[in-house]
């Protein structure tokens, strides 16, 4: 019987090649969106599944609760420095190790002076008990157990030394620390948080934790007695903390989660706030990280759920389109179905026959999609293999899931047409050769549902595009001059910030100089509470703090709306922004607190959003004193310290950031001793001369460290890349949905107009004009589109608000995207049906009615 069904389906496809190709094309577009989401989710869900003990490896995540603060910080995929130490003490049956991907590419130099730039990571020695990296040289058991030790990847060893036989040789990192190579490992197979994924880079060199302390010591200045990796501070979540559960099951994940429930209460001092600790499987860590970065841990959604939603939306449009076309086609198959029923075919047989045809078309579409996906995936894995591949045939779960999708979609797309065909009455079909082709209400519902999805996606495209323009305007529209950002830290390069600034400003084409503690358009979070009075019970406002140097706003072009900028010409700005004296003994708790209390208020600049949170206009905020609540740290005696600050200026809500962790209002203060990342404004008339001066100055002051710089617009484009991808994805989804919906509407128009020839002939006989008939038909097809827009708008409004809420500066949500969607969908609907409607409206009534 199945063989008969297949043979009959093939004959049907041959008799209707045009309709068949349209169906395959529509199904291919819809399946490509959903299968793409399915493959992306599978990729994220199987990140780090290649390890020997992957099912026993978990990552610890931490939600920081600031002391006395109402700030809601999302759960972070990283943890504070002391977490691993206390976990080893509390849970002796598990293996615990930290890993820190260093944020900067680092200059390294061999014993014979050969220089290169490499990606650095740091880890505890037990990291190799958790992850079974392949050691080509050296011993995993002791690779990072010695002080100042490092392992190096095979590719990096060959690039630096020309050989992998390098155990025992030394490298000079950042012109600061000599390390001894104790092992050579193969590249970490992607995708992995230790290696390469869509949002992380592989390491070239992995050092022991004591090396990390020495590398970042210059940034801690007077606090060098508090080694970063050993600090008992719970407010800095910097490290990945991985655990390996015992293979014998003597300590389970339930035991770990039960112990973590009270972990914060046992170890975090009350004056350091609190925390919530969770353990997530290593395979879920990438998705968890993306959820927190892109969604801020809000909405109760995940990136994979959003992928599935929009993929299913377009696939649903394709299924509805198929159902529309197949139902309309049923009218032309009335005699065929009537004859089959007359000679004994049952309703169930006809329904199964229809579903077999749908399944065959769906299979052809899926094969096309997989071929196209293979080509796209191949391009995504170049020049760096991110580990995104079609799973092997042995991955039964993936292919079984894909088969399940195929069956489910076939039933969804073919169910209603199968019902319509099965219910055709043979007597009526054989007598007049045509049938109703399903309920008129259902046809309208199918058309409307397609345009609901298309409208939602069109509104999303307009909102995303408008937000992208706003980001570009606020990020790059501040000045017509070029701005150069130096990505290498002055502290790491051992360059005195004041000397560098003086040298740079004396060069040709230099129009401004400033620096910041974080690089523009990076994702950072530095949260502090501020109060309008020193009273501990006073209302607290949680703000983002950004540390900058003089001329920050004039150099970057951020608009000052009230008050003034920081000025080096004002003695009080300079004196109140100075760093602590070098002879201050920070090992004695209370010394810094005493200094802060005796000093006059520090000058700060706030943005309009911060002023509004305190209930002030920009003009009212000038001269107001607010009180910074500095969280407890070891060198503050582990207790909160209050420091007065005076607002001297208010700026626009336009930070050089897209989004951040926590609140979206900012406080700017002078960085004591100078900030690490220079930002230099250069004349557009002398770009070459200014760049040469910058490079020459760096080479003179840091000959052992190569400069790394880029223009502000290049840095913007790098950070903006993700939003371009989002915009492209939404645009592609919207185009696919509109094309599919248009094809369905065209097919439905052909069917409906042909069914109404008699009605049109009668109308024209009693006096209706061509224009009146045309307007009637256009209006009939416009009604489901109008209703679809009204249904789509509330859903699109919620989606748009959720998306815009992620950003620091956001475009206002006006009626414009909704009106554009309405106009576009109506125009598409009219274009799809106009030819058929015009043909029907012009038809001679005598030609139609003479056969009746």
C-alpha positions in Angstrom: 0.0 0.0 0.0 2.8 2.5 0.9 4.4 1.8 -2.5 1.1 2.7 -4.2 0.9 5.9 -2.2 4.4 6.9 -3.2 3.8 6.1 -6.9 0.6 8.1 -6.8 2.3 11.0 -5.1 5.0 11.1 -7.7 2.4 11.2 -10.5 0.6 14.1 -8.7 3.9 16.0 -8.5 4.6 15.5 -12.2 1.1 16.8 -13.2 1.5 19.9 -11.0 5.2 20.9 -11.2 4.6 24.6 -10.5 2.5 24.1 -7.4 4.9 21.4 -6.2 8.0 23.6 -6.6 6.2 26.5 -4.7 5.4 24.1 -1.9 8.9 22.8 -1.7 10.4 26.3 -1.7 8.0 27.5 1.0 8.7 24.5 3.2 12.5 24.9 2.6 12.4 28.5 3.8 10.4 27.6 6.9 12.4 24.5 7.7 15.7 26.4 7.3 14.7 28.8 10.1 13.6 26.1 12.5 16.4 23.6 11.7 18.9 26.5 12.0 17.6 27.2 15.5 17.6 23.4 16.3 21.3 23.1 15.2 22.3 26.3 17.1 20.7 25.0 20.3 22.2 21.6 19.8 25.6 23.3 19.4 25.2 25.2 22.6 23.8 22.2 24.5 26.8 20.0 23.5 29.6 22.5 24.2 32.2 20.8 26.3 30.6 17.4 25.9 33.8 16.0 24.5 35.6 15.6 27.8 36.0 12.1 29.3 34.1 13.0 32.5 31.7 15.6 30.9 28.7 14.2 32.7 30.5 14.7 36.1 31.8 18.2 35.4 29.9 21.2 36.8 30.5 25.0 36.8 29.8 27.0 39.9 27.7 30.2 39.3 27.4 33.1 41.7 24.8 35.7 42.3 26.3 38.6 44.2 24.2 40.4 46.7 25.7 43.8 47.6 25.7 44.8 51.3 22.8 47.1 52.0 22.0 47.4 48.3 18.8 46.8 46.4 20.7 46.2 43.1 19.6 43.0 41.4 22.8 41.6 39.8 22.1 38.6 37.6 23.6 35.2 38.3 27.1 35.2 36.8 28.9 32.2 35.3 32.0 33.1 37.2 32.8 33.3 41.0 34.9 35.3 43.5 38.5 34.4 44.3 37.9 32.5 47.6 35.1 30.2 46.4 37.3 27.4 45.3 39.3 27.5 48.6 36.2 27.1 50.7 34.6 24.5 48.4 37.7 22.3 48.8 37.3 22.6 52.5 33.5 21.9 52.6 33.4 19.2 50.0 36.6 17.1 50.2 35.3 14.4 47.8 35.2 16.7 44.8 38.0 18.1 42.7 37.8 21.9 42.4 39.9 24.2 40.1 39.6 27.8 38.8 40.4 29.1 35.4 40.6 32.7 34.2 40.7 33.6 30.5 42.9 36.8 30.5 41.1 39.6 28.8 44.1 40.9 26.8 46.4 39.4 24.2 49.9 39.5 25.8 53.4 40.1 24.5 55.7 37.1 25.2 59.4 36.9 24.5 61.8 33.9 24.4 65.2 33.7 25.9 66.8 34.7 22.6 64.6 37.8 22.3 62.0 36.5 19.8 58.7 38.4 20.4 55.1 37.5 19.7 51.6 38.2 21.0 49.6 35.4 22.6 46.3 34.7 24.3 46.8 33.9 28.0 44.8 32.0 30.6 45.5 31.1 34.2 44.4 28.0 36.1 44.9 26.0 39.3 47.0 22.9 39.0 43.9 20.5 39.5 42.4 21.8 36.2 43.9 18.8 34.4 42.1 16.4 36.8 38.9 17.8 35.5 39.6 18.4 31.8 41.6 15.6 30.1 43.7 17.8 27.8 46.0 15.9 25.5 49.6 16.4 26.6 52.1 16.0 23.8 55.0 16.9 26.1 55.1 17.0 29.9 53.0 15.5 32.7 49.4 16.6 33.3 49.7 15.6 37.0 52.4 18.2 37.8 52.1 20.7 34.9 51.0 23.7 36.9 52.1 22.6 40.4 55.4 24.5 40.4 55.6 28.3 40.9 55.9 30.4 37.8 55.0 27.4 35.5 53.1 27.3 32.3 51.8 25.0 29.6 51.7 26.0 25.9 49.6 24.7 23.0 51.2 22.7 20.2 50.4 25.4 17.7 51.8 28.2 19.9 55.0 26.2 20.6 55.6 25.7 16.9 54.8 29.4 16.2 57.1 30.7 18.9 60.0 28.1 18.9 59.5 26.2 15.7 59.3 22.9 17.7 57.2 21.2 20.4 60.3 20.1 22.3 60.2 23.1 24.6 59.7 21.7 28.1 62.1 23.5 30.5 62.4 26.6 28.3 61.3 30.0 29.6 59.1 32.8 28.4 59.0 36.4 29.5 55.3 37.6 29.8 54.4 41.2 29.5 58.1 42.1 30.1 57.3 41.3 33.8 57.3 37.6 34.7 59.6 34.8 33.6 57.7 31.4 33.4 59.0 27.9 32.8 57.2 25.7 30.3 56.2 22.4 31.9 54.0 20.9 29.2 52.8 21.1 25.6 49.1 20.3 24.9 47.1 19.7 21.7 44.5 22.4 20.8 41.4 22.1 22.9 38.7 20.5 20.6 35.9 23.0 20.0 33.4 24.0 21.2 34.7 24.5 24.7 34.8 27.3 27.3 38.5 26.4 27.6 39.0 26.8 23.9 37.0 28.2 21.1 33.2 28.8 20.9 31.1 31.4 19.1 31.9 33.9 21.9 35.3 32.8 23.3 38.8 32.4 22.1 41.3 29.6 22.7 44.3 30.1 24.9 47.9 29.9 23.7 49.6 29.9 27.1 48.1 28.8 30.4 50.0 29.9 33.5 49.8 29.0 37.2 47.8 31.3 39.4 50.8 32.9 41.1 51.9 34.2 37.7 48.5 36.0 37.3 49.1 37.8 40.6 52.4 39.2 39.4 51.0 40.2 36.0 48.2 42.3 37.6 50.1 43.6 40.6 50.9 46.9 38.9 47.2 47.6 38.7 46.8 47.2 42.4 49.5 49.7 43.2 49.5 50.1 47.1 47.4 47.0 47.5 50.0 44.5 46.3 50.1 42.8 49.7 46.6 41.5 48.9 47.2 39.0 46.1 44.3 39.0 43.7 43.9 35.3 43.4 43.9 34.8 47.2 41.8 37.8 48.3 38.9 37.1 50.6 36.8 39.5 48.7 33.4 38.1 47.6 32.4 41.1 45.4 34.6 40.4 42.3 33.3 37.4 40.2 36.3 36.9 37.9 37.0 33.1 37.9 35.4 30.1 36.3 35.2 27.6 39.1 34.8 24.0 37.9 34.2 20.9 40.0 34.5 17.2 39.2 32.2 14.8 41.1 33.6 11.4 42.1 33.0 8.6 39.6 31.8 6.2 42.3 28.7 8.2 43.1 29.7 8.8 46.7 29.0 12.5 46.3 26.2 13.5 43.9 25.1 16.7 42.3 22.1 16.7 44.7 24.6 16.6 47.6 26.6 19.5 46.1 23.5 21.6 45.5 22.3 20.9 49.0 25.7 22.0 50.4 25.7 25.1 48.2 22.4 26.3 49.6 24.1 27.4 52.8 27.5 28.0 51.3 27.2 31.8 51.4 25.9 31.9 55.0 28.9 29.8 56.1 31.6 31.9 54.4 30.6 35.4 53.3 30.9 38.0 56.1 27.7 39.9 56.7 29.4 43.2 55.9 30.3 41.8 52.4 26.7 41.3 51.6 25.8 37.8 50.5 25.4 35.5 47.6 23.6 32.5 46.0 25.6 29.7 44.5 24.4 27.2 42.0 26.0 24.3 40.1 25.3 24.0 36.4 26.4 21.2 34.0 29.5 22.2 32.0 27.4 21.7 28.8 25.0 24.4 29.9 27.6 27.0 30.8 27.8 28.7 27.4 24.0 29.2 27.2 24.0 30.4 30.8 26.7 33.0 29.9 24.9 34.2 26.9 21.6 34.5 28.8 23.3 36.7 31.4 25.2 38.9 28.9 22.4 39.3 26.3 19.3 39.1 28.5 20.7 40.1 31.9 19.1 37.0 33.5 15.7 38.6 33.1 12.4 37.6 31.5 12.7 33.9 32.5 13.9 33.2 28.9 17.0 31.7 27.4 18.7 32.3 24.1 17.8 28.9 22.9 14.1 29.4 23.7 14.1 32.7 21.7 15.8 30.9 18.8 13.1 28.2 18.8 10.3 30.7 19.1 11.3 32.7 16.0 12.3 29.6 14.1 8.9 28.1 14.9 7.2 31.3 13.9 8.5 31.2 10.4 8.0 27.4 10.1 4.4 27.9 11.3 3.9 30.4 8.4 5.3 27.8 6.0 2.9 25.1 7.3 0.0 27.5 7.1 1.0 28.4 3.5 1.2 24.7 2.6 -2.2 24.1 4.1 -3.6 27.1 2.2 -2.2 26.0 -1.2 -3.2 22.3 -0.6 -6.7 23.3 0.4 -7.1 25.5 -2.7 -5.7 22.7 -4.8 -8.3 20.3 -3.5 -10.9 22.0 -5.7 -9.0 21.0 -8.8 -8.7 17.4 -7.6 -12.4 16.9 -6.9 -13.1 14.6 -9.8 -10.0 12.5 -9.0 -10.9 12.1 -5.3 -14.6 11.5 -6.2 -13.7 8.7 -8.6 -11.4 7.1 -6.0 -14.1 7.2 -3.3 -16.6 5.8 -5.8 -14.5 2.7 -6.4 -14.0 2.1 -2.7 -11.3 4.3 -1.3 -12.0 5.1 2.4 -11.6 8.5 4.1 -8.7 7.2 6.1 -6.9 6.0 3.0 -7.3 9.4 1.3 -6.1 11.1 4.4 -3.0 8.9 4.6 -2.4 9.4 0.9 -2.3 13.2 1.5 0.0 12.9 4.4 2.4 10.7 2.4 2.5 13.4 -0.2 3.2 16.0 2.4 5.9 13.8 4.0 7.6 13.4 0.7 7.6 17.1 0.0 8.9 17.8 3.5 11.7 15.3 3.1 12.8 16.9 -0.2 12.7 20.3 1.5 14.7 19.0 4.5 17.4 17.5 2.2 17.7 20.9 0.5 18.0 22.6 3.9 20.7 20.3 5.2 22.8 20.8 2.0 22.5 24.6 2.4 23.2 24.4 6.1 26.4 22.3 5.4 27.7 25.1 3.1 26.8 27.9 5.6 28.4 26.0 8.5 31.6 25.4 6.5 31.9 29.2 6.0 31.3 29.9 9.8 34.2 27.6 10.7 36.7 29.7 8.8 39.2 31.0 9.5 38.8 29.6 13.0 37.1 26.3 13.7 34.4 27.0 16.3 33.2 23.4 16.4 29.9 24.0 14.6 29.3 20.9 12.4 26.5 18.7 11.3 26.5 15.9 13.9 27.7 12.4 12.8 25.1 9.8 12.0 26.1 8.1 15.3 24.4 11.0 17.2 21.1 9.2 17.2 19.5 11.7 19.5 20.0 14.6 17.1 18.8 12.8 14.0 15.8 11.2 15.9 14.9 14.7 17.0 15.1 15.9 13.4 12.9 13.0 12.2 10.4 13.9 14.9 10.3 17.5 13.7 9.7 16.2 10.1 6.8 14.0 11.2 5.3 16.7 13.4 5.5 19.4 10.7 4.1 17.0 8.1 1.0 16.4 10.3 0.7 20.1 11.1 0.9 21.2 7.4 -1.0 18.3 5.9 -3.7 17.7 8.6 -6.3 20.2 7.4 -5.8 19.5 3.6 -6.1 15.8 4.3 -9.4 16.4 6.2 -10.8 18.5 3.3 -9.9 16.0 0.7 -11.2 13.1 2.7 -14.6 14.8 3.2 -15.2 15.4 -0.6 -18.6 14.0 -1.6 -18.1 11.8 -4.7 -21.6 12.5 -6.2 -21.1 16.3 -6.1 -17.5 16.1 -7.3 -18.3 13.8 -10.2 -21.4 15.9 -11.2 -20.0 19.4 -11.3 -16.2 18.6 -11.1 -15.5 21.0 -8.3 -15.8 21.4 -4.5 -15.8 24.1 -1.9 -12.1 23.6 -1.0 -12.7 23.9 2.8 -14.4 26.4 5.0 -14.1 30.1 4.0 -13.6 31.0 7.6 -10.7 28.6 8.0 -9.1 29.9 4.8 -9.3 33.4 6.2 -7.9 32.2 9.5 -5.0 30.5 7.8 -4.2 33.7 5.9 -4.5 35.8 9.0 -2.3 33.6 11.1 0.5 33.8 8.4 0.3 37.6 8.5 0.3 37.7 12.3 3.8 36.1 12.2 4.9 38.3 9.3 3.7 41.5 11.1 5.5 40.6 14.3 8.7 40.0 12.4 8.4 43.2 10.4 7.9 45.2 13.5 10.9 43.5 15.1 13.0 44.5 12.0 12.0 48.1 12.3 12.6 48.3 16.0 16.0 46.5 15.8 17.0 48.7 12.9 15.9 51.9 14.7 17.8 50.8 17.9 20.9 50.1 15.8 20.8 53.6 14.4 20.4 55.0 17.9 23.4 53.1 19.1 25.5 54.3 16.2 24.3 57.9 16.7 25.1 57.9 20.4 28.3 55.9 20.0 29.9 57.5 17.0 27.9 60.7 16.3 29.6 62.7 19.1 32.5 64.2 17.0 33.6 64.5 13.4 37.2 63.9 14.3 38.8 60.4 14.5 39.2 58.9 17.9 42.0 56.3 18.6 41.6 53.8 21.4 44.7 52.0 22.8 43.7 48.5 23.9 46.9 47.7 25.7 46.9 48.8 29.4 49.5 51.4 30.3 50.0 49.7 33.7 50.7 46.4 32.0 53.2 48.0 29.7 54.8 49.8 32.6 54.2 53.3 31.1 53.6 56.2 33.5 50.1 57.6 32.5 51.1 61.2 33.2 54.3 60.9 31.1 52.4 59.2 28.2 49.7 61.9 28.2 52.2 64.8 28.2 54.2 63.2 25.3 51.0 62.5 23.2 49.6 66.0 23.6 52.9 67.5 22.3 52.5 65.7 18.9 51.0 66.8 15.6 47.3 66.3 14.9 46.4 65.6 18.5 43.2 67.4 19.6 42.5 65.7 22.9 43.6 63.1 25.3 41.8 61.1 28.1 41.7 57.6 29.5 39.3 55.2 31.0 39.4 52.3 33.4 37.5 50.2 30.9 37.7 50.1 27.1 34.8 51.7 25.1 32.0 49.4 24.0 33.1 46.6 26.3 30.6 44.8 28.6 31.5 45.7 32.1 29.8 46.3 35.5 31.1 48.4 38.4 28.2 48.9 40.8 28.1 51.1 43.8 25.4 52.5 46.0 25.0 56.3 46.6 22.8 58.1 49.1 21.7 61.7 49.5 23.0 61.7 53.1 25.6 59.9 55.3 22.8 58.3 57.3 23.1 54.5 56.9 19.3 54.3 56.7 19.1 56.8 53.9 17.7 55.8 50.5 20.3 54.1 48.3 20.6 54.6 44.5 22.5 51.9 42.7 24.7 53.3 39.9 27.3 52.2 37.5 30.7 53.8 38.3 33.1 54.7 35.6 36.6 55.9 36.4 38.1 58.3 33.8 40.7 61.0 33.5 40.6 64.7 32.7 38.9 65.9 29.4 37.0 62.6 29.1 33.8 64.2 27.9 35.3 66.9 25.6 37.6 64.2 24.0 34.8 61.6 23.4 32.2 64.2 22.5 29.7 63.2 25.2 27.5 66.3 25.7 27.6 68.2 29.0 24.1 69.5 29.8 24.7 71.2 33.1 27.7 72.2 35.2 31.3 71.6 34.1 33.7 68.8 33.2 36.7 67.7 35.3 39.5 70.2 34.8 43.2 69.8 35.5 43.4 73.6 35.8 41.3 73.4 39.0 43.4 72.6 42.0 40.5 71.1 44.0 39.7 68.6 41.1 43.4 67.5 41.1 43.9 67.2 44.8 40.6 65.5 45.5 41.2 63.0 42.7 44.6 62.0 43.9 45.5 58.4 44.8 46.4 57.5 48.5 50.0 58.3 49.6 52.5 55.7 48.7 53.6 55.3 52.3 50.0 54.6 53.5 50.0 51.2 55.2 46.9 49.5 53.8 47.7 46.3 55.8 46.2 48.1 58.9 42.4 48.1 58.7 40.9 51.6 59.0 43.8 53.6 57.6 42.1 54.2 54.2 38.8 54.8 55.9 40.4 57.4 58.1 41.9 59.1 55.0 38.6 59.1 53.1 36.7 60.7 56.0 39.2 63.5 56.5 39.4 64.4 52.8 37.1 66.9 51.2 34.3 65.6 48.9 35.5 64.1 45.7 34.2 65.8 42.5 32.0 63.6 40.3 30.0 63.9 37.1 26.7 62.1 36.7 24.4 61.5 33.8 20.8 62.7 33.5 19.4 59.3 34.5 21.3 59.4 37.8 20.1 62.9 38.5 16.5 61.9 37.8 16.8 58.9 40.2 17.7 61.4 43.0 14.7 63.5 41.9 16.7 66.4 40.5 16.8 68.2 37.2 20.3 68.5 35.7 20.5 72.1 36.9 19.3 71.2 40.4 21.9 68.4 40.7 24.9 70.8 40.4 26.6 71.3 43.8 24.7 68.5 45.5 26.7 66.2 47.8 25.9 62.5 47.7 27.6 59.7 49.6 29.3 56.8 48.0 29.0 53.5 49.8 32.3 51.7 49.3 31.8 47.9 49.8 33.8 46.1 52.5 37.2 45.0 51.3 40.2 43.6 53.3 42.1 46.9 53.1 39.0 48.7 54.4 38.8 46.5 57.4 36.1 44.4 55.8 33.4 47.0 56.5 31.4 49.5 54.4 32.9 53.0 54.1 31.0 56.1 53.2 32.7 58.8 51.2 31.2 62.2 50.3 31.2 63.3 46.7 30.0 66.6 45.0 28.3 66.7 41.7 30.1 69.2 39.4 28.5 68.3 36.1 25.6 66.4 34.4 26.1 64.8 31.0 23.8 63.1 28.4 22.8 59.5 28.8 25.3 58.4 26.2 28.0 56.2 27.6 30.4 54.5 25.3 28.7 51.2 26.0 25.8 49.2 24.5 24.6 47.4 27.6 25.9 46.5 31.0 25.3 44.3 34.0 23.0 46.0 36.4 21.5 49.6 36.3 21.8 51.9 33.3 22.6 55.2 35.1 26.2 56.3 35.5 28.5 58.2 37.8 32.0 59.3 36.6 34.9 60.1 38.8 38.6 60.8 38.3 40.8 57.7 38.4 43.6 58.2 40.9 47.0 57.9 39.2 45.5 57.8 35.7 43.4 55.3 33.9 44.9 52.4 32.0 43.3 52.7 28.5 44.1 55.9 26.6 41.5 57.5 24.3 43.0 60.1 21.9 41.2 62.5 19.6 43.1 63.3 16.4 42.5 65.8 13.6 40.8 64.3 10.5 43.2 66.5 8.5 46.4 64.8 9.9 45.5 61.2 10.7 48.8 59.7 9.4 51.0 62.1 11.3 49.0 61.7 14.5 49.1 57.9 14.3 52.9 57.9 13.7 53.4 60.1 16.7 51.2 57.8 18.9 53.2 54.7 17.7 56.6 56.3 18.1 55.7 57.5 21.6 54.6 54.1 22.7 57.7 52.4 21.2 59.9 54.9 23.1 58.2 54.4 26.4 57.5 50.6 26.1 60.0 49.1 23.6 59.3 45.6 24.8 55.5 45.8 24.5 53.9 46.2 21.0 51.1 48.7 20.8 47.6 47.6 20.0 45.3 50.3 18.9 42.2 50.9 16.8 39.9 53.6 15.7 36.8 54.2 17.8 34.5 53.3 14.9 36.5 50.0 14.5 36.0 49.2 18.1 32.3 50.2 17.8 31.9 47.8 14.8 33.5 45.0 16.8 31.1 45.4 19.6 28.3 46.2 17.2 28.9 42.9 15.3 26.4 41.0 17.5 23.6 43.6 16.9 24.3 43.4 13.1 23.8 39.7 13.3 20.6 40.1 15.3 19.4 42.7 12.7 20.3 40.3 9.8 18.6 37.4 11.4 15.4 39.3 12.0 15.5 40.7 8.5 16.0 37.2 7.0 13.2 35.8 9.1 10.8 38.6 8.1 11.7 38.3 4.4 11.1 34.5 4.6 7.8 34.9 6.4 6.6 37.6 3.9 7.6 35.6 0.9 5.9 32.5 2.2 2.7 34.4 3.2 2.7 36.1 -0.2 2.9 32.8 -2.0 0.0 31.4 0.1 -2.1 34.5 -0.5 -1.4 34.3 -4.3 -2.5 30.7 -4.4 -5.6 31.4 -2.3 -6.4 34.4 -4.5 -6.3 32.2 -7.6 -8.6 29.7 -6.0 -11.1 32.1 -4.4 -11.4 34.4 -7.5 -12.1 31.3 -9.7 -14.8 30.2 -7.3 -16.5 33.7 -7.5 -16.6 34.1 -11.3 -20.4 33.4 -11.3 -20.9 36.0 -8.5 -18.8 38.6 -10.3 -20.8 37.9 -13.5 -24.1 38.5 -11.8 -22.8 41.7 -10.1 -21.6 43.1 -13.4 -24.9 42.2 -15.1 -26.9 44.2 -12.6 -24.6 47.2 -13.0 -21.4 46.8 -11.0 -18.3 48.5 -12.5 -14.9 47.0 -12.9 -13.6 49.3 -10.2 -16.3 48.3 -7.8 -15.6 44.6 -8.3 -11.9 45.2 -7.9 -12.4 47.2 -4.6 -14.7 44.4 -3.3 -12.1 41.7 -4.0 -9.2 43.7 -2.6 -11.2 44.5 0.6 -12.1 40.9 1.1 -8.4 39.9 1.1 -7.4 43.0 3.1 -9.7 42.1 6.1 -7.7 39.1 7.4 -4.5 41.1 7.0 -5.9 44.1 9.0 -7.2 41.7 11.7 -3.8 40.0 11.7 -2.0 43.3 12.4 -4.3 44.1 15.3 -3.6 40.6 16.8 0.1 41.0 16.2 0.6 44.4 17.7 0.3 43.5 21.4 2.7 40.6 21.0 5.1 42.7 19.0 4.9 45.5 21.6 5.9 43.2 24.4 8.8 41.7 22.4 10.0 45.2 21.4 9.9 46.5 24.9 11.9 43.4 26.2 14.5 44.0 23.5 14.9 47.7 24.1 15.1 47.3 27.8 18.4 45.6 27.4 20.2 48.8 26.3 21.6 51.8 28.2 20.4 54.2 25.5 17.3 53.2 23.7 15.1 54.5 21.0 11.6 55.5 22.1 8.9 53.0 21.0 6.6 55.0 18.8 3.6 53.9 16.6 5.8 54.1 13.5 7.0 50.5 13.5 3.4 49.3 13.8 2.2 51.6 11.0 5.1 50.5 8.8 4.2 46.9 9.3 0.5 47.6 8.5 1.4 49.4 5.3 3.9 46.8 4.3 1.6 43.8 4.9 -1.3 45.5 3.1 0.9 46.4 0.1 2.2 42.8 0.0 -1.4 41.4 0.1 -2.6 43.8 -2.6 0.4 43.0 -4.8 -0.3 39.2 -4.3 -4.0 39.3 -5.3 -4.1 42.3 -7.6 -3.5 40.4 -10.9 -6.2 37.8 -10.1 -8.6 40.4 -8.9 -8.1 42.6 -11.9 -8.6 39.7 -14.3 -11.8 38.7 -12.6 -13.1 42.3 -12.4 -12.5 42.8 -16.2 -14.2 39.5 -17.1 -17.2 39.8 -19.4 -20.4 38.6 -17.6 -21.7 37.0 -20.8 -18.6 34.8 -21.0 -19.1 33.6 -17.4 -22.9 33.1 -17.4 -23.6 31.6 -20.9 -22.5 28.2 -19.6 -24.8 28.3 -16.5 
